């Protein structure tokens, strides 16, 4: 037991927990909106986030491959902790935009490196087939614990201010740094992995089958489902008020709903290995766009359907991320793995930008629920066309 608790995989679980613990998840958009920003401005801020991800994904993935993935993850965690404090102190669109961009850069130091680090660690013992299980369980545990802090965040916001929740989250995030510094490095390529080699690896892997069609397909799914993060908090709060929840407890009501969303996402992530074995990655990604489109399409019909719709989409999103990373990892060599994962992440991030910009405008004209329903239809049509043009999985 003592040896197991000190193992790198156990510490990876601990690190992922600090990554997912958040007192702000359920009140993030409500906080920004409380500063007087419109949905269009919220969409623009999210686009700043995704564009910053696009600009920094490959460079930070390259840093992870060359200088060390563990070090890159620790640096990213430090940047995010500082950005979280700055978020709580922001009040204008420009301030938010700067924080969003900085936060995104910190996120990219972790996005490709953590999966590459874990896959290489498992590769050392010939257990790469366990990636979906380990990654899914770590995400599931993190989301489950995060559900508790999500609920606490709403209570804190109602009792004090929104800013306090950001300061508390920053403190927990920073705990991931000493955890990371205690785990072994994996997959460092040093000076042999030049920028020219990195570009060649990206071109060879992402512009030809089997990853070409998959990355485009996943980018479409990723772009549409991430629109929900702009609109779900206002939608759930409106439903809560309609059901008689007093305005003074609305943040708590949204946080309670978010806690359930997180638990659903945790269960789906935790069982990602089971989904891979029983359903299969191909069938999963065939069904996922259909289920998301149906969930979003139900939102304008009956308000209370928002709750099960967001539960379903959170579960689909988190399981898809785990299974998608397994699919890509299985088709990339160790040298350049973080770079390829970051490049794929760059494409996913780029796909989000037009959807969130357009979605914010549509939501201001129609409604947030109407915007999600419309783009759910776009997802369904686009996914169908991709299966006709080139089998993505």
MOFEN-V706105 format. One record per backbone hydrogen bond with DSSP energy under -1.0 kcal/mol. CO is the residue of the C=O (numbers start at 1). NH is the residue of the N-H. If there is no record, write none. Layout:
BEGIN
<<CO | NH> <CO | NH>>
END
This chain:
BEGIN
<<1 | 5> <2 | 6> <4 | 7> <7 | 11> <8 | 12> <9 | 13> <10 | 14> <11 | 15> <12 | 16> <13 | 17> <14 | 18> <15 | 19> <16 | 20> <17 | 21> <24 | 27> <24 | 28> <27 | 31> <28 | 32> <29 | 33> <30 | 34> <32 | 35> <33 | 36> <38 | 42> <39 | 43> <40 | 44> <41 | 45> <42 | 46> <43 | 47> <44 | 48> <45 | 49> <46 | 50> <47 | 51> <48 | 52> <49 | 53> <50 | 54> <51 | 55> <52 | 56> <53 | 57> <56 | 60> <57 | 61> <58 | 62> <59 | 63> <60 | 64> <61 | 65> <62 | 66> <63 | 67> <65 | 189> <68 | 72> <69 | 73> <70 | 74> <71 | 75> <72 | 76> <73 | 77> <74 | 78> <75 | 79> <76 | 80> <77 | 81> <78 | 82> <79 | 83> <80 | 84> <81 | 85> <82 | 86> <83 | 87> <84 | 88> <87 | 90> <92 | 96> <93 | 97> <94 | 98> <95 | 99> <96 | 100> <97 | 101> <98 | 102> <99 | 103> <100 | 104> <101 | 105> <102 | 106> <103 | 107> <104 | 108> <105 | 109> <107 | 110> <107 | 111> <110 | 114> <112 | 116> <113 | 117> <114 | 118> <115 | 119> <116 | 120> <117 | 121> <118 | 122> <119 | 123> <120 | 124> <122 | 127> <123 | 126> <127 | 130> <128 | 131> <130 | 134> <131 | 135> <132 | 136> <133 | 137> <134 | 138> <135 | 139> <136 | 140> <137 | 141> <138 | 142> <139 | 143> <140 | 144> <141 | 145> <142 | 146> <143 | 147> <145 | 149> <146 | 150> <147 | 151> <148 | 152> <149 | 153> <150 | 154> <151 | 155> <152 | 156> <153 | 157> <154 | 158> <155 | 159> <156 | 160> <163 | 167> <164 | 168> <165 | 169> <166 | 170> <167 | 171> <168 | 172> <169 | 173> <170 | 174> <172 | 175> <173 | 176> <174 | 177> <176 | 180> <177 | 181> <179 | 182> <180 | 183> <190 | 193> <192 | 194> <194 | 198> <195 | 199> <196 | 200> <197 | 201> <198 | 202> <199 | 203> <200 | 204> <201 | 205> <202 | 206> <203 | 207> <208 | 212> <211 | 215> <212 | 216> <213 | 217> <214 | 218> <215 | 219> <216 | 220> <217 | 221> <218 | 222> <219 | 223> <220 | 224> <221 | 225> <222 | 226> <224 | 227> <225 | 228> <227 | 230> <227 | 231> <228 | 232> <231 | 235> <232 | 236> <233 | 237> <234 | 238> <235 | 239> <236 | 240> <237 | 241> <238 | 242> <239 | 243> <240 | 245> <241 | 244> <246 | 249> <247 | 250> <249 | 253> <250 | 254> <251 | 255> <252 | 256> <253 | 257> <254 | 258> <255 | 259> <256 | 260> <257 | 261> <258 | 262> <259 | 263> <260 | 264> <261 | 265> <262 | 266> <263 | 267> <264 | 268> <265 | 269> <266 | 270> <267 | 271> <269 | 272> <271 | 275> <272 | 276> <273 | 277> <274 | 278> <275 | 279> <275 | 280> <280 | 284> <281 | 285> <282 | 286> <283 | 287> <284 | 288> <287 | 291> <288 | 292> <289 | 293> <290 | 294> <291 | 295> <292 | 296> <293 | 297> <294 | 298> <296 | 299> <298 | 302> <302 | 305> <303 | 306> <305 | 309> <306 | 310> <307 | 311> <308 | 312> <309 | 313> <310 | 314> <311 | 315> <312 | 316> <313 | 317> <314 | 318> <315 | 319> <316 | 320> <317 | 321> <318 | 322> <319 | 323> <320 | 324> <321 | 325> <322 | 326> <323 | 327> <324 | 328> <325 | 329> <326 | 330> <328 | 331> <329 | 332> <334 | 337> <336 | 340> <337 | 341> <338 | 342> <339 | 343> <340 | 344> <341 | 345> <342 | 346> <343 | 347> <344 | 348> <345 | 349> <346 | 350> <347 | 351> <352 | 356> <353 | 357> <354 | 358> <355 | 359> <356 | 360> <357 | 361> <358 | 362> <359 | 363> <360 | 364> <361 | 365> <362 | 366> <367 | 371> <368 | 372> <369 | 373> <370 | 374> <371 | 375> <372 | 376> <373 | 377> <374 | 378> <375 | 379> <376 | 380> <377 | 381> <378 | 382> <379 | 383> <380 | 384> <381 | 385> <382 | 386> <383 | 387> <384 | 388> <385 | 389> <386 | 390>>
END
